[in-house]
């Protein structure tokens, strides 16, 4: 999905084109990955995500020397706890 969409037929300043900006939508999985990144940084651990490594839309997340696979779906609280525990950043 693009952040900018162009539509014709608008009459803004006589150009015939109106421009609409959409905020980039961040899904729950992306927010969870951002939280993991912040938690890893707070503990001084390296962090990386490899989306190309996971199969079927899954992603592989590395924190320090540990790794786990994130499912392609939204991350529920139970899964989030298990991922954090596996990566060694459990609360």
SULRA-V267589 format. One record per pair of residues at least 24 apart in sequence whose ideal C-beta (glycine too) atoms are under 10 Angstrom apart, sorted by the first residue. I is the first residue (numbers start at 1). J is the second residue. Records with the same first field share a line. If there is no record, write none. Layout:
I=J, J
//
This chain:
1=25
27=73, 74, 75
28=73, 74, 75, 76, 80
29=57, 59, 70, 71, 72, 73, 74, 75
30=75
31=74, 75
32=61, 70, 74, 75, 76, 79, 80, 83, 84
33=59, 61, 70, 75
35=75, 80, 84, 89
36=61, 63, 68, 70, 75, 80, 83, 84, 87, 89
37=61, 63
38=89
39=63, 84, 87, 89, 90, 91
40=64, 87, 88, 89
42=89
43=88, 89
45=87, 88, 89
47=87, 89
61=86, 87
62=87
63=87, 88, 89
64=88, 89
//
